[in-house]
Amino acid sequence: MIQPESESDEILTVGQLRDEIAEQLLTAGIEDYEISARRIVEEATGVGFDVHLLEDKKPVTQRVVSRVDAMSQRRASGEPLQYVIGSWGFRQLDLAVDSRALIPRPETEVVAGFGIDVLQQMSDSAESGLLAADLGTGSGAIALSIAQEVPQARVCATDISEEALALARSNLAGLGTNAARVSLHHGDWFAALPTEAFGKLDLLISNPPYISPDDDLPKVVKDWEPQTALIGGKDGFVYLDTLVQQGRNWLRPGGWLVLECGSNQAQRLCELAISRGYDAPKIGHDLSGAQRLVTARRPIDDVDQSDLEAGRDALQRGALVVAPTDTLPGLLAKYDDTAAVEASYEAKQRPRNQPVPVLVSGLAQAEQLVQLDQRARSLIGEHWPGALTIVAKRLHGDDPIHGGDTLGVRCPNPGWLRLLIDQSGPVTGSSANLHGVDTMLNAHDAAATLAVEVGHVIEGTSQGGLASTVLDATGDSLIVLREGAVDIKCD
């Protein structure tokens, strides 16, 4: 026990108190003992570090010593400094923190910054304000930062933990007039959001649990922070998957998804966003340079949901679908339905020995069909979704229609089309226009030229332009079979 001025012949000064606490924490094995000692003394005295340097010789009172003793014992036991102090800075805020929620971290400040930047860019054109949702809000750090820094934004903050929401509520009380634009909701992910927010969100942002149970966490994290806010299911990806899968329909067309993730999950998360029909997927980095978040946008040009569902139902029952694709209306048939593929050949009056390209929602579906080496994966990562068709060896024997052992796969640009393919499975993607007939860009016009009746036509008009570049990746060297919209240089 440290003796204050009134109980010792020596006068205990601020500087001495800080040094003694640092020594105690060092002895206890606390790595950041100097920082912890400084912050504890700052909290107990209410005097910032810059002033402490000027007042190192100022005597301390018994009240200060008692409080410092209590906090230093907690820190020496391994309790996180942030919980010991009881508050922590996050962007422009000073938040109350305790074991009811995760400690706000610098990497999450970066994630919040991405969301805030997106909203600020929307502000000039927003006629009736902006709507954001922070799912799994914890202490409220992200939601409250948005309300503080984006005056046009209303924020729905959710958490399944009532204790965490109570902490967020106490932080909300310190936000002043900006607090009126934040609403707190208890419940599990999207079930907690008000129904009127469905399809209306300008921003969906979250720092969900994304740690795997097998990950080796630091003892200070494992022993003190709430595990339910850390562990993201059996592989750490369960909640990230939920947010991407369901989040698209909660966003308005043009609305953004921003998700924090582990550095080993960013590429997988980005690929998932592609397959689920998001546009502009991008991996962001934290201040240390680690991959820490993924951003993506719901396409502005989404087709009507009922149209999309009718197309999916038609494909599932083995019917053909005509839809506007990247350049021309495409004739779609489920690739694993041989009868449907045969019908597409009949509709096009196409010889059976001529292969057709297959459209996939992303890398995961492609790898279920063909063998892809690292060269092909690198090109896919650079140009998908887009106008690049990769010809590769089939994984499951010869094609049942054209008899070849190779297959051309492509991931189309329209997000709604990738979503349709992700839900239905890979589809054939030949043009819906007949040879020798004037090229039609409107899906209904193209369907009318076919030799058979199709099950559904998805509304829309294609933009025309160059066809996809076709690249043979079956041999030792890459070979451009057809030059197109993507410029590929092969050695």
C-alpha positions as CSV (number, residue, x, y, z in Angstrom):
1,M,0.0,0.0,0.0
2,I,1.4,3.4,-1.0
3,Q,1.4,5.9,1.8
4,P,0.2,9.5,1.0
5,E,1.5,12.7,2.4
6,S,-0.5,12.6,5.6
7,E,0.6,9.1,6.6
8,S,4.3,9.2,5.8
9,D,7.3,11.4,6.7
10,E,7.9,11.8,3.0
11,I,5.8,13.8,0.7
12,L,4.4,11.5,-2.1
13,T,4.3,13.4,-5.4
14,V,2.5,12.8,-8.6
15,G,5.7,11.7,-10.3
16,Q,6.6,9.3,-7.5
17,L,3.2,7.8,-7.4
18,R,3.3,7.2,-11.2
19,D,6.8,5.6,-10.9
20,E,5.7,3.3,-8.0
21,I,2.6,2.1,-9.8
22,A,4.7,1.5,-12.9
23,E,7.1,-0.6,-10.9
24,Q,4.3,-2.6,-9.3
25,L,2.8,-3.3,-12.7
26,L,6.1,-4.3,-14.1
27,T,6.6,-6.8,-11.3
28,A,3.1,-8.1,-12.0
29,G,4.1,-8.8,-15.6
30,I,2.0,-6.1,-17.3
31,E,3.6,-5.3,-20.6
32,D,2.4,-1.8,-21.0
33,Y,3.2,-0.9,-17.4
34,E,4.4,2.6,-18.1
35,I,1.3,3.5,-20.1
36,S,-1.0,1.9,-17.6
37,A,0.6,3.7,-14.7
38,R,0.3,7.1,-16.5
39,R,-3.3,6.5,-17.5
40,I,-4.3,5.4,-14.0
41,V,-2.7,8.4,-12.3
42,E,-4.3,10.7,-14.9
43,E,-7.7,9.2,-14.2
44,A,-7.3,9.4,-10.5
45,T,-6.1,13.0,-10.4
46,G,-8.2,14.3,-13.4
47,V,-5.0,15.9,-14.8
48,G,-3.8,15.2,-18.3
49,F,-0.3,14.0,-19.1
50,D,0.9,17.3,-20.4
51,V,0.0,19.0,-17.1
52,H,1.5,16.1,-15.1
53,L,4.9,16.9,-16.6
54,L,4.6,20.3,-15.1
55,E,3.2,19.0,-11.7
56,D,5.3,15.9,-11.1
57,K,6.4,17.4,-7.7
58,K,2.9,18.2,-6.6
59,P,1.8,16.2,-3.5
60,V,-1.1,13.8,-3.9
61,T,-4.0,13.3,-1.4
62,Q,-5.1,10.1,0.3
63,R,-8.2,10.0,-1.8
64,V,-6.0,9.9,-4.9
65,V,-3.7,7.2,-3.5
66,S,-6.7,5.0,-2.5
67,R,-8.2,5.3,-6.0
68,V,-4.9,4.6,-7.7
69,D,-4.3,1.6,-5.4
70,A,-7.7,0.1,-6.3
71,M,-7.2,0.6,-10.1
72,S,-3.6,-0.6,-10.1
73,Q,-4.6,-3.8,-8.3
74,R,-7.2,-4.5,-11.0
75,R,-4.6,-3.8,-13.7
76,A,-2.0,-6.0,-12.0
77,S,-4.6,-8.9,-12.0
78,G,-4.7,-8.6,-15.8
79,E,-7.9,-6.6,-16.3
80,P,-7.7,-4.5,-19.4
81,L,-6.6,-0.9,-18.9
82,Q,-9.7,0.4,-20.7
83,Y,-12.0,-1.4,-18.2
84,V,-9.9,-0.2,-15.3
85,I,-10.1,3.4,-16.4
86,G,-13.8,3.0,-17.3
87,S,-13.7,5.1,-20.4
88,W,-11.8,5.2,-23.7
89,G,-11.4,7.5,-26.7
90,F,-12.9,6.5,-30.0
91,R,-12.6,9.0,-32.9
92,Q,-14.2,12.2,-31.5
93,L,-15.9,10.5,-28.5
94,D,-15.0,9.6,-25.0
95,L,-16.9,6.4,-24.3
96,A,-17.8,4.6,-21.1
97,V,-16.4,1.0,-21.4
98,D,-16.7,-2.1,-19.2
99,S,-16.9,-5.8,-19.5
100,R,-20.5,-5.6,-21.0
101,A,-19.0,-4.9,-24.4
102,L,-15.8,-5.2,-26.4
103,I,-13.1,-2.5,-26.0
104,P,-13.3,0.0,-28.8
105,R,-10.1,-0.5,-30.9
106,P,-8.2,1.7,-33.4
107,E,-9.0,-0.8,-36.3
108,T,-12.7,-0.3,-35.6
109,E,-12.1,3.5,-35.8
110,V,-10.9,2.9,-39.3
111,V,-14.0,0.8,-40.1
112,A,-16.2,3.6,-38.7
113,G,-14.3,6.1,-40.8
114,F,-15.1,4.2,-44.0
115,G,-18.8,4.3,-43.2
116,I,-18.7,8.0,-42.2
117,D,-16.9,8.9,-45.4
118,V,-19.5,7.1,-47.5
119,L,-22.3,8.9,-45.8
120,Q,-20.6,12.3,-46.0
121,Q,-20.2,11.7,-49.8
122,M,-24.0,11.1,-50.0
123,S,-24.9,14.1,-47.9
124,D,-24.9,16.6,-50.7
125,S,-27.5,14.7,-52.8
126,A,-29.6,13.4,-49.9
127,E,-33.0,15.2,-50.0
128,S,-34.5,13.7,-46.9
129,G,-31.6,12.7,-44.7
130,L,-29.6,9.4,-44.5
131,L,-30.4,6.2,-42.7
132,A,-27.7,3.9,-41.3
133,A,-27.7,0.7,-39.2
134,D,-24.9,-0.5,-36.9
135,L,-25.6,-4.1,-36.1
136,G,-23.9,-5.5,-33.0
137,T,-23.3,-2.1,-31.7
138,G,-21.7,-3.0,-28.3
139,S,-20.7,0.2,-26.5
140,G,-22.2,2.2,-29.4
141,A,-18.9,3.4,-30.7
142,I,-19.7,3.2,-34.4
143,A,-23.3,4.3,-34.2
144,L,-22.5,7.3,-32.0
145,S,-19.6,8.3,-34.1
146,I,-21.8,8.4,-37.2
147,A,-24.4,10.5,-35.4
148,Q,-21.6,12.8,-34.2
149,E,-19.9,13.3,-37.5
150,V,-22.8,13.1,-40.0
151,P,-25.5,15.5,-39.0
152,Q,-27.8,14.3,-41.8
153,A,-27.8,10.7,-40.6
154,R,-30.2,8.8,-38.5
155,V,-28.8,5.6,-37.0
156,C,-30.4,2.3,-35.9
157,A,-28.1,0.5,-33.4
158,T,-28.8,-3.1,-32.5
159,D,-27.4,-5.7,-30.2
160,I,-28.6,-9.1,-28.9
161,S,-27.1,-8.3,-25.5
162,E,-29.3,-6.2,-23.3
163,E,-26.2,-5.5,-21.1
164,A,-24.3,-4.1,-24.1
165,L,-27.3,-2.0,-25.1
166,A,-27.5,-0.6,-21.5
167,L,-23.8,0.5,-21.9
168,A,-24.6,2.0,-25.3
169,R,-27.5,3.9,-23.8
170,S,-25.3,5.4,-21.1
171,N,-22.9,6.6,-23.9
172,L,-25.8,7.9,-25.9
173,A,-26.8,10.1,-23.0
174,G,-23.5,11.9,-23.3
175,L,-24.0,12.7,-27.0
176,G,-26.0,15.8,-26.5
177,T,-28.5,16.9,-29.2
178,N,-27.1,14.4,-31.6
179,A,-28.5,11.6,-29.5
180,A,-32.0,12.3,-30.9
181,R,-30.9,10.8,-34.2
182,V,-29.9,7.4,-32.7
183,S,-32.3,4.6,-31.8
184,L,-31.3,1.5,-29.9
185,H,-32.9,-1.9,-30.7
186,H,-32.6,-5.2,-28.9
187,G,-32.5,-8.4,-30.9
188,D,-30.6,-10.8,-33.2
189,W,-29.1,-9.1,-36.2
190,F,-31.8,-8.0,-38.8
191,A,-34.6,-9.2,-36.6
192,A,-33.9,-6.2,-34.4
193,L,-34.3,-3.6,-37.1
194,P,-37.6,-1.7,-37.6
195,T,-39.4,-3.1,-40.6
196,E,-39.7,0.3,-42.2
197,A,-35.9,0.3,-42.6
198,F,-36.1,-2.7,-45.0
199,G,-34.7,-1.7,-48.4
200,K,-34.0,1.9,-47.2
201,L,-30.6,1.8,-45.6
202,D,-27.9,4.0,-47.0
203,L,-25.3,2.3,-44.9
204,L,-25.2,-1.1,-43.2
205,I,-22.1,-1.3,-40.9
206,S,-20.9,-3.8,-38.4
207,N,-18.0,-5.1,-36.3
208,P,-19.5,-8.6,-35.8
209,P,-17.9,-11.5,-33.9
210,Y,-15.4,-12.9,-36.3
211,I,-12.9,-14.9,-34.2
212,S,-12.7,-18.6,-34.7
213,P,-12.9,-20.8,-31.5
214,D,-9.5,-22.2,-32.5
215,D,-7.8,-18.8,-32.7
216,D,-5.1,-18.2,-30.0
217,L,-6.3,-15.0,-28.3
218,P,-4.2,-12.9,-25.9
219,K,-5.0,-13.8,-22.3
220,V,-6.3,-10.3,-21.6
221,V,-8.9,-10.6,-24.3
222,K,-9.9,-14.2,-23.6
223,D,-10.2,-13.8,-19.9
224,W,-11.9,-10.4,-19.7
225,E,-13.9,-9.4,-22.9
226,P,-17.3,-10.9,-23.6
227,Q,-16.8,-14.1,-25.7
228,T,-20.2,-13.8,-27.4
229,A,-19.0,-10.6,-29.0
230,L,-15.8,-12.2,-30.2
231,I,-16.5,-15.8,-31.4
232,G,-18.1,-15.9,-34.9
233,G,-19.3,-19.5,-34.9
234,K,-17.4,-22.6,-35.7
235,D,-15.0,-21.0,-38.2
236,G,-15.4,-17.3,-37.3
237,F,-17.3,-16.6,-40.5
238,V,-20.9,-17.4,-39.5
239,Y,-22.1,-13.8,-38.8
240,L,-20.1,-12.3,-41.6
241,D,-21.9,-14.6,-43.9
242,T,-25.3,-13.7,-42.4
243,L,-24.6,-10.0,-42.8
244,V,-23.7,-10.3,-46.5
245,Q,-26.5,-12.8,-47.3
246,Q,-29.3,-10.8,-45.8
247,G,-27.9,-7.3,-45.8
248,R,-28.3,-6.7,-49.6
249,N,-32.1,-6.5,-49.3
250,W,-32.0,-4.1,-46.4
251,L,-29.9,-1.6,-48.4
252,R,-31.4,0.7,-50.9
253,P,-30.0,0.5,-54.4
254,G,-26.7,2.4,-54.1
255,G,-26.5,1.7,-50.4
256,W,-23.2,0.5,-48.9
257,L,-22.2,-2.4,-46.8
258,V,-19.1,-2.0,-44.5
259,L,-17.9,-5.0,-42.4
260,E,-15.0,-5.4,-40.1
261,C,-13.3,-8.8,-40.4
262,G,-10.1,-10.7,-39.7
263,S,-7.1,-10.2,-41.9
264,N,-7.4,-13.9,-43.0
265,Q,-11.1,-13.5,-43.9
266,A,-11.1,-10.4,-46.1
267,Q,-10.5,-12.2,-49.5
268,R,-13.2,-14.8,-48.7
269,L,-15.6,-12.0,-47.6
270,C,-14.9,-10.0,-50.8
271,E,-15.6,-13.1,-52.9
272,L,-18.8,-13.7,-51.0
273,A,-20.0,-10.1,-51.7
274,I,-19.3,-10.7,-55.4
275,S,-21.3,-13.9,-55.6
276,R,-24.2,-12.3,-53.7
277,G,-24.5,-9.6,-56.3
278,Y,-22.9,-6.6,-54.7
279,D,-21.0,-4.0,-56.8
280,A,-17.6,-2.4,-56.2
281,P,-16.3,-4.9,-53.5
282,K,-13.1,-3.7,-52.0
283,I,-10.8,-4.7,-49.2
284,G,-9.7,-2.0,-46.8
285,H,-6.7,-1.9,-44.5
286,D,-6.2,-0.8,-40.9
287,L,-3.5,1.5,-39.6
288,S,-1.0,-1.4,-39.4
289,G,-1.6,-2.3,-43.0
290,A,-3.6,-5.5,-42.3
291,Q,-6.7,-6.3,-44.3
292,R,-9.4,-5.3,-41.9
293,L,-12.7,-4.6,-43.7
294,V,-14.7,-5.1,-46.8
295,T,-16.9,-2.5,-48.5
296,A,-19.5,-3.2,-51.2
297,R,-22.5,-1.6,-52.6
298,R,-26.0,-2.7,-53.7
299,P,-26.2,-2.1,-57.4
300,I,-28.1,1.0,-58.4
301,D,-29.5,-0.8,-61.5
302,D,-31.1,-3.7,-59.6
303,V,-34.0,-5.4,-61.4
304,D,-37.3,-5.7,-59.7
305,Q,-37.3,-8.4,-57.0
306,S,-40.4,-10.1,-58.3
307,D,-38.8,-10.3,-61.8
308,L,-35.7,-11.8,-60.2
309,E,-37.7,-14.4,-58.3
310,A,-39.7,-15.4,-61.4
311,G,-36.5,-15.9,-63.3
312,R,-35.1,-18.1,-60.5
313,D,-38.3,-20.1,-60.3
314,A,-38.2,-20.7,-64.1
315,L,-34.6,-21.9,-64.0
316,Q,-35.4,-24.2,-61.1
317,R,-38.2,-25.9,-63.0
318,G,-36.0,-26.5,-66.0
319,A,-37.3,-23.6,-68.2
320,L,-35.2,-21.1,-70.2
321,V,-34.8,-17.5,-69.2
322,V,-33.8,-14.5,-71.3
323,A,-32.1,-11.7,-69.4
324,P,-30.1,-8.5,-70.2
325,T,-26.4,-9.4,-69.6
326,D,-23.2,-7.3,-69.9
327,T,-23.4,-6.7,-73.7
328,L,-26.4,-8.7,-75.2
329,P,-29.5,-10.4,-73.8
330,G,-28.4,-13.9,-72.7
331,L,-30.2,-17.2,-72.9
332,L,-29.9,-18.9,-69.5
333,A,-30.4,-22.5,-68.7
334,K,-29.3,-24.3,-65.5
335,Y,-26.0,-26.0,-66.4
336,D,-26.6,-29.0,-64.2
337,D,-30.0,-29.6,-66.0
338,T,-29.0,-31.4,-69.2
339,A,-32.6,-31.3,-70.7
340,A,-32.7,-27.5,-70.1
341,V,-29.3,-27.1,-71.8
342,E,-30.4,-29.2,-74.7
343,A,-33.5,-26.9,-75.0
344,S,-31.2,-23.9,-75.1
345,Y,-29.3,-25.4,-78.1
346,E,-32.6,-26.0,-79.8
347,A,-33.8,-22.5,-79.1
348,K,-30.6,-21.2,-80.7
349,Q,-30.5,-23.8,-83.5
350,R,-27.0,-24.4,-82.3
351,P,-24.9,-27.5,-83.3
352,R,-24.4,-29.8,-80.4
353,N,-20.6,-29.9,-80.8
354,Q,-20.3,-26.2,-80.1
355,P,-19.6,-25.4,-76.5
356,V,-21.4,-22.5,-74.7
357,P,-19.9,-20.4,-71.9
358,V,-21.2,-20.9,-68.4
359,L,-21.9,-18.0,-66.1
360,V,-21.0,-18.3,-62.5
361,S,-21.6,-16.1,-59.5
362,G,-17.9,-16.0,-58.5
363,L,-14.8,-18.0,-57.8
364,A,-16.5,-20.5,-55.5
365,Q,-18.9,-21.7,-58.2
366,A,-16.2,-21.7,-60.9
367,E,-14.0,-24.0,-58.7
368,Q,-16.9,-26.5,-58.5
369,L,-16.8,-26.9,-62.3
370,V,-13.2,-26.4,-63.6
371,Q,-9.6,-26.7,-62.5
372,L,-8.0,-23.3,-61.9
373,D,-4.3,-22.8,-61.3
374,Q,-2.8,-19.8,-59.7
375,R,-2.4,-17.9,-63.0
376,A,-6.2,-18.2,-63.6
377,R,-7.1,-17.2,-60.1
378,S,-4.9,-14.1,-60.3
379,L,-6.7,-13.0,-63.5
380,I,-10.0,-13.8,-62.0
381,G,-9.2,-11.7,-58.9
382,E,-8.2,-8.8,-61.2
383,H,-11.0,-9.0,-63.8
384,W,-14.1,-10.6,-62.2
385,P,-16.9,-9.7,-62.3
386,G,-16.3,-8.6,-65.9
387,A,-15.8,-9.5,-69.5
388,L,-13.2,-12.3,-69.1
389,T,-14.0,-15.9,-70.0
390,I,-11.6,-18.5,-68.7
391,V,-11.4,-21.8,-70.5
392,A,-10.2,-24.6,-68.2
393,K,-10.4,-28.3,-67.7
394,R,-13.7,-29.7,-66.5
395,L,-13.6,-31.4,-63.1
396,H,-16.2,-34.0,-63.7
397,G,-15.5,-35.6,-67.1
398,D,-16.7,-34.6,-70.5
399,D,-19.5,-32.2,-71.0
400,P,-22.8,-34.1,-71.5
401,I,-23.8,-32.0,-74.6
402,H,-20.8,-31.1,-76.6
403,G,-18.5,-33.9,-75.3
404,G,-15.5,-31.7,-74.6
405,D,-13.3,-31.8,-71.6
406,T,-13.0,-28.0,-71.2
407,L,-15.4,-25.3,-70.2
408,G,-15.4,-21.6,-70.5
409,V,-16.6,-19.8,-67.3
410,R,-17.3,-16.1,-66.7
411,C,-18.6,-14.0,-63.8
412,P,-21.0,-11.3,-65.3
413,N,-21.0,-7.7,-64.3
414,P,-24.7,-7.1,-63.4
415,G,-25.0,-7.7,-59.6
416,W,-28.6,-8.9,-59.8
417,L,-27.5,-11.6,-62.4
418,R,-24.8,-12.8,-60.1
419,L,-27.3,-13.0,-57.3
420,L,-29.7,-15.0,-59.5
421,I,-26.9,-17.4,-60.4
422,D,-25.8,-17.8,-56.8
423,Q,-29.3,-18.8,-55.9
424,S,-30.0,-21.0,-58.9
425,G,-26.5,-22.5,-59.7
426,P,-24.3,-21.9,-62.8
427,V,-26.2,-21.2,-66.1
428,T,-25.3,-21.3,-69.7
429,G,-24.7,-17.8,-71.0
430,S,-25.0,-17.8,-74.8
431,S,-26.5,-14.8,-76.6
432,A,-30.3,-14.9,-77.0
433,N,-30.0,-13.6,-80.6
434,L,-30.2,-16.0,-83.5
435,H,-27.5,-16.0,-86.1
436,G,-28.6,-14.1,-89.2
437,V,-31.2,-12.1,-87.4
438,D,-30.8,-8.4,-86.5
439,T,-29.2,-8.1,-83.1
440,M,-31.6,-7.2,-80.4
441,L,-30.6,-5.4,-77.2
442,N,-33.9,-5.6,-75.4
443,A,-34.5,-8.9,-73.6
444,H,-38.2,-9.2,-74.8
445,D,-37.2,-8.5,-78.5
446,A,-34.4,-11.1,-78.3
447,A,-36.7,-13.7,-76.8
448,A,-39.1,-13.2,-79.7
449,T,-36.5,-14.4,-82.2
450,L,-35.9,-17.7,-80.6
451,A,-37.2,-21.0,-81.9
452,V,-38.8,-22.0,-78.6
453,E,-40.9,-20.3,-76.0
454,V,-38.9,-19.3,-72.9
455,G,-40.1,-19.7,-69.3
456,H,-39.4,-16.1,-68.3
457,V,-38.0,-12.8,-69.6
458,I,-36.3,-10.5,-67.1
459,E,-37.0,-6.9,-68.1
460,G,-34.2,-4.7,-69.4
461,T,-32.0,-3.7,-72.2
462,S,-28.3,-4.6,-72.6
463,Q,-25.7,-1.9,-73.3
464,G,-24.0,-3.6,-76.3
465,G,-20.2,-3.2,-76.7
466,L,-17.3,-5.6,-77.0
467,A,-17.8,-9.3,-76.1
468,S,-15.7,-10.9,-73.4
469,T,-12.1,-11.8,-73.9
470,V,-11.7,-15.6,-74.0
471,L,-8.5,-17.0,-72.5
472,D,-7.4,-20.6,-72.6
473,A,-5.8,-21.6,-69.3
474,T,-5.5,-25.3,-69.9
475,G,-1.9,-25.5,-71.0
476,D,1.5,-24.4,-69.8
477,S,1.0,-21.0,-71.4
478,L,-2.0,-18.7,-71.4
479,I,-3.5,-18.2,-74.9
480,V,-6.0,-15.6,-75.9
481,L,-8.6,-17.4,-78.0
482,R,-10.7,-14.2,-78.7
483,E,-9.8,-10.6,-78.1
484,G,-12.5,-8.6,-76.4
485,A,-13.3,-6.1,-73.7
486,V,-10.4,-7.1,-71.4
487,D,-6.9,-6.5,-72.7
488,I,-4.8,-9.5,-71.7
489,K,-1.1,-9.8,-72.6
490,C,0.3,-13.3,-72.7
491,D,4.0,-14.1,-72.7
